[in-house]
């Protein structure tokens, strides 16, 4: 999988930098998040879950889904919602207790 950063949604708050267990994220000079080395990412999604602005998402590899498919978690009080999007933009949601 791979971490994708939507720079237009990043406000440079740094919450993702603080939670990354691999210390792979950093803030650039214009206060945007960047990843040091994509291949070292553990795909734990801690950064994706911590981003209140939805600037981070995980792209699924072609072997699992079509090119361009994504998965994104949304956390709530006692629940987590996973939103899966295919390459054509169709979404499927899964709501689970946490």
C-alpha positions in Angstrom: 0.0 0.0 0.0 1.1 3.6 -0.1 0.5 6.8 1.7 -0.9 9.6 -0.4 -0.9 13.2 0.7 -3.5 15.7 -0.6 -1.4 18.9 -0.1 -4.4 21.1 -0.7 -6.1 19.7 2.4 -3.0 19.8 4.6 -2.9 22.7 7.1 0.5 21.7 8.6 -0.8 20.9 12.1 1.7 18.1 12.5 -0.6 15.6 14.2 0.4 12.9 11.7 4.1 13.7 12.3 3.7 13.1 16.0 1.9 9.7 15.7 4.0 8.1 13.0 5.7 5.1 14.7 8.4 5.0 12.0 9.3 8.7 12.2 8.8 8.9 8.5 6.7 12.1 8.2 7.9 15.7 8.5 6.7 19.2 7.8 8.2 21.1 4.9 9.1 24.8 4.9 5.6 25.8 3.6 4.1 23.7 6.4 2.9 20.7 4.4 3.5 17.1 5.4 5.9 14.9 3.4 7.1 11.4 3.8 10.8 10.6 4.0 10.8 7.1 2.4 7.5 5.6 1.1 8.8 2.0 1.0 9.6 2.1 4.8 6.0 2.9 5.6 4.4 0.2 7.8 0.8 0.9 6.5 -0.4 1.2 10.1 -2.6 4.2 9.2 -1.9 6.0 12.4 -1.2 9.2 10.5 -4.4 8.8 8.3 -6.5 8.3 11.5 -5.0 11.3 13.2 -5.6 13.8 10.3 -8.6 15.9 11.1 -8.6 17.5 7.6 -8.6 14.3 5.5 -5.3 15.1 3.8 -3.9 11.6 4.1 -5.2 8.4 2.6 -3.9 4.9 1.8 -3.9 3.8 -1.9 -4.4 0.1 -2.3 -2.0 -1.8 -4.5 -3.1 -3.1 -7.9 -2.8 -6.7 -6.6 -5.6 -6.0 -4.1 -7.8 -3.5 -6.0 -7.9 -1.6 -9.3 -5.4 1.2 -9.8 -6.5 4.3 -7.9 -8.6 2.5 -5.3 -8.3 3.9 -1.8 -9.3 3.1 1.8 -9.8 5.8 4.5 -10.7 5.4 8.2 -12.9 7.9 10.0 -12.9 7.7 13.8 -15.9 8.5 16.1 -16.9 7.9 19.7 -16.8 4.1 20.0 -16.8 3.5 16.2 -14.6 3.5 13.1 -16.0 3.9 9.6 -13.9 2.6 6.7 -14.6 4.1 3.3 -13.4 2.2 0.3 -13.4 3.9 -3.1 -12.7 2.1 -6.4 -11.1 3.6 -9.4 -14.4 4.8 -10.8 -15.3 6.7 -7.6 -17.8 4.3 -6.2 -17.7 4.1 -2.4 -18.6 1.4 0.1 -18.6 2.1 3.8 -18.1 -0.3 6.7 -19.1 0.9 10.3 -17.5 -1.1 13.1 -17.3 -0.7 16.9 -13.9 0.0 18.3 
